[in-house]
């Protein structure tokens, strides 16, 4: 039989099975090709949801849509502070294969919000929060390399918002609706993807 493989770094392979047993499978590579890279890079730093299933849903759907990095951030209003990276990485891998992608998104270790903000992101940085202040819609400020902060169910604290703004994160709106954390992450992910598809 012919099987289809990925290396997780952007390359697809076709291979022919030579030997198949319960303990091992030997195959011969017969073709390889590189997936066309997306014209953008997206890093979403998101607070884990209290309900673990909702966070897993976000990881799955963001992977299907297209994302490069995900960093769980622990905020002052976070109700979940521990992430099982091994389980989450299996979900991401499954979604990568299901959506026929060859590059696996990176799931970083959970990090405290304040520590994340101080890191050099080497990208255009945005924060989506619920405070009623002037914000630009994400679709009007899309860039080729973006880092977007998505807060917990109780939103970011005012101190966290101020810290982000003082570290060059720009406030953005994801629309008029009040969104759950995982929904906000998907809306941000899809907005970026859709923008780059039309150009």
C-alpha positions in Angstrom: 0.0 0.0 0.0 0.9 3.6 -0.5 0.9 5.7 2.7 1.1 9.5 3.2 3.5 11.0 5.7 4.5 14.4 7.1 7.7 15.5 8.9 6.0 18.2 10.9 8.2 20.9 9.3 6.5 21.5 6.0 7.2 18.5 3.9 4.8 15.8 2.6 5.9 12.3 1.6 4.4 9.4 -0.3 5.8 6.0 0.7 5.3 2.4 -0.2 5.0 -0.2 2.5 7.7 -2.9 2.2 7.1 -4.8 5.5 4.2 -4.5 7.9 4.2 -6.3 11.3 2.9 -5.7 14.8 6.2 -4.3 15.9 7.4 -2.2 13.0 6.6 -1.0 9.5 9.3 -0.5 6.9 8.6 1.7 3.9 10.3 3.2 0.9 9.9 7.0 0.2 8.8 7.4 -3.4 7.9 11.1 -3.6 8.2 14.2 -1.5 7.0 17.8 -1.9 7.0 21.0 0.2 3.8 22.6 1.2 3.4 26.1 0.0 4.1 28.3 3.1 1.4 30.5 4.4 2.0 34.2 3.6 1.8 35.1 7.3 2.9 34.0 10.7 0.5 33.9 13.7 1.3 33.4 17.4 -1.7 33.4 19.8 -1.1 33.7 23.5 -4.3 32.6 25.2 -5.4 32.0 28.7 -6.4 28.4 29.3 -10.2 28.0 29.9 -11.6 26.6 33.1 -13.3 23.8 31.0 -10.4 21.9 29.5 -12.5 20.6 26.6 -13.0 24.2 25.4 -9.2 24.8 25.3 -8.7 21.6 23.4 -11.4 22.7 21.0 -9.5 25.9 20.4 -6.2 24.1 19.7 -7.9 21.7 17.3 -9.7 24.4 15.3 -6.8 26.9 15.3 -4.6 24.2 13.9 -7.1 23.4 11.2 -7.4 27.1 10.2 -3.7 27.8 10.4 -1.5 29.0 13.2 2.2 28.8 14.0 2.6 29.1 17.8 0.3 28.9 20.8 1.3 30.0 24.2 -0.9 29.4 27.2 -0.7 32.5 29.4 -1.5 32.5 33.1 -3.3 35.7 34.0 -4.6 37.2 37.3 -8.1 36.1 36.5 -7.2 32.6 35.2 -9.1 29.7 36.7 -6.8 27.1 35.1 -3.1 27.3 35.6 -1.9 23.8 34.7 -1.7 22.5 31.1 -1.0 18.9 30.1 1.2 19.6 27.1 1.6 16.0 26.1 -2.2 15.6 25.7 -2.5 19.0 23.9 0.3 18.1 21.5 -1.5 14.9 20.5 -4.6 17.0 19.7 -2.6 19.4 17.6 -0.9 16.6 15.7 -4.3 14.9 15.0 -5.7 18.2 13.7 -2.6 18.8 11.6 -3.1 15.5 9.8 -6.8 15.7 9.6 -6.6 19.1 7.9 -3.8 17.9 5.5 -1.2 20.2 6.8 2.5 19.3 7.0 3.7 21.8 9.6 2.8 21.2 13.2 2.1 24.3 15.3 4.3 24.8 18.3 2.7 24.6 21.7 4.9 26.5 24.2 5.0 25.8 27.9 2.5 27.8 30.0 3.9 31.1 31.1 2.9 33.9 33.5 1.4 36.9 31.7 3.9 39.3 33.1 6.8 37.2 31.9 5.3 36.7 28.5 4.8 40.5 28.0 8.5 41.1 28.7 9.7 38.7 25.9 10.8 40.1 22.6 8.0 38.9 20.2 9.7 40.0 17.0 6.2 40.7 15.5 3.3 43.2 15.5 1.7 42.7 18.9 -2.0 43.1 19.8 -4.2 42.6 22.8 -7.9 41.8 22.6 -9.7 42.9 25.8 -13.2 43.9 26.8 -12.6 47.4 28.2 -14.6 50.2 26.4 -11.7 52.2 25.0 -10.9 53.1 21.4 -9.7 50.0 19.5 -9.1 49.1 15.9 -10.8 46.1 14.3 -8.2 43.3 13.8 -9.0 43.1 10.1 -7.8 46.7 9.6 -4.4 46.1 11.2 -3.5 42.7 10.0 0.2 42.2 9.4 2.5 39.4 8.0 3.7 38.5 11.5 1.3 38.9 14.5 1.2 38.0 18.1 -2.3 38.3 19.7 -3.2 38.2 23.4 -6.5 36.6 24.3 -7.6 36.8 28.0 -9.4 34.5 30.4 -13.1 34.3 31.1 -12.9 37.3 33.5 -10.8 39.3 30.9 -7.4 40.8 31.6 -7.0 42.9 34.7 -6.6 46.6 34.2 -3.0 46.2 35.4 -2.3 43.6 32.7 -3.9 45.7 30.0 -1.8 48.7 31.0 1.4 46.5 31.1 0.7 45.2 27.6 0.0 48.7 26.2 3.2 50.0 27.8 5.1 47.2 26.0 3.8 48.1 22.5 0.8 45.8 22.4 -2.0 47.6 20.4 -5.6 47.2 21.6 -7.9 45.5 19.0 -11.5 44.6 18.7 -12.8 41.2 17.4 -16.3 42.5 16.7 -19.3 43.7 18.7 -20.2 40.4 20.4 -18.9 39.4 23.8 -16.9 36.2 23.1 -15.8 33.3 25.1 -12.0 32.9 25.4 -11.8 30.0 23.0 -14.2 31.7 20.5 -12.1 34.9 20.6 -9.0 32.9 19.8 -10.8 31.2 16.8 -12.2 34.6 15.5 -8.7 36.1 15.7 -7.2 33.1 13.9 -9.8 33.1 11.2 -9.7 36.8 10.6 -6.0 36.7 9.9 -6.4 33.6 7.6 -9.3 35.1 5.7 -7.5 38.4 5.2 -4.5 36.7 3.6 -6.6 34.4 1.4 -8.3 37.4 -0.3 -5.0 39.1 -1.2 
